[in-house]
Amino acid sequence: MQHQRTHSSERPFSCSYCEKTFNNNNSLKLHLRVHSGEKPYRKAFSQGSHLRTHLSHVHAGGKQFICDRCGKRYSDKRNLTLHKCGYA
């Protein structure tokens, strides 16, 4: 039943702080860390995925994305793309 809910629009788990809804209780528990301030991972990240993103962008490979107009360097391709939007 729980897996089937991921393929439907049913979202019976609701945050009591902001009323955001989720399709499973684990997602709600992860979300609640935003409100509680709980940060169980190194470097004070509330979710493991945020820690993994930080490690891959900041500590592995450095700033490998370079703006072809000004030479500014970024560790994240998305940030470079946002930077380039400023030229439009």
C-alpha positions as CSV (number, residue, x, y, z in Angstrom):
1,M,0.0,0.0,0.0
2,Q,2.7,2.5,0.9
3,H,4.6,2.0,-2.4
4,Q,1.4,2.3,-4.4
5,R,0.8,5.7,-2.8
6,T,4.0,7.0,-4.4
7,H,2.3,6.6,-7.8
8,S,-0.9,8.4,-6.8
9,S,-1.8,11.9,-5.7
10,E,-2.7,10.7,-2.2
11,R,-0.7,12.6,0.5
12,P,-2.2,11.7,3.9
13,F,0.8,12.8,6.0
14,S,0.6,16.5,6.8
15,C,3.1,18.8,8.6
16,S,1.5,20.5,11.6
17,Y,3.8,23.5,11.2
18,C,3.3,24.5,7.5
19,E,0.6,22.1,6.3
20,K,2.9,20.7,3.6
21,T,1.7,17.1,2.7
22,F,3.6,13.9,2.0
23,N,2.8,10.5,0.7
24,N,4.6,8.6,3.4
25,N,5.5,9.1,7.1
26,N,9.3,8.9,6.5
27,S,9.2,11.9,4.2
28,L,7.2,13.8,6.8
29,K,9.8,13.0,9.4
30,L,12.6,14.2,7.2
31,H,10.7,17.4,6.5
32,L,10.1,18.0,10.2
33,R,13.8,18.5,10.7
34,V,13.4,21.8,8.8
35,H,11.2,23.1,11.6
36,S,12.9,21.4,14.6
37,G,16.5,22.4,13.6
38,E,17.7,18.8,14.0
39,K,20.8,18.2,12.0
40,P,22.1,14.7,12.4
41,Y,24.8,14.8,9.8
42,R,28.3,16.2,9.8
43,K,28.6,19.8,8.9
44,A,25.1,20.4,10.3
45,F,22.9,19.2,7.4
46,S,19.4,18.1,8.1
47,Q,19.3,15.5,5.3
48,G,21.9,13.0,4.1
49,S,21.3,14.1,0.5
50,H,22.3,17.7,1.3
51,L,25.5,16.4,2.9
52,R,26.3,14.3,-0.2
53,T,25.7,17.2,-2.5
54,H,27.9,19.4,-0.4
55,L,30.7,16.8,-0.4
56,S,30.6,16.3,-4.2
57,H,30.4,20.0,-5.0
58,V,32.7,21.5,-2.5
59,H,35.2,18.9,-1.5
60,A,35.6,16.7,-4.6
61,G,37.0,18.4,-7.7
62,G,36.8,22.0,-6.6
63,K,35.3,24.7,-8.8
64,Q,35.3,23.0,-12.2
65,F,32.5,25.0,-13.9
66,I,33.9,28.2,-15.4
67,C,32.1,31.1,-16.9
68,D,33.3,31.7,-20.5
69,R,32.6,35.4,-20.3
70,C,34.3,36.5,-17.0
71,G,36.2,33.4,-15.8
72,K,34.4,33.1,-12.5
73,R,34.5,29.5,-11.2
74,Y,31.7,27.4,-9.6
75,S,31.6,24.0,-8.0
76,D,28.0,23.5,-9.1
77,K,26.8,23.7,-12.7
78,R,23.4,25.1,-11.6
79,N,25.1,28.1,-10.0
80,L,27.1,28.7,-13.2
81,T,23.8,28.6,-15.2
82,L,22.2,31.1,-12.7
83,H,25.3,33.3,-13.0
84,K,25.0,33.3,-16.8
85,C,21.4,34.4,-16.6
86,G,22.6,37.7,-15.2
87,Y,24.2,38.4,-18.6
88,A,20.8,38.2,-20.5
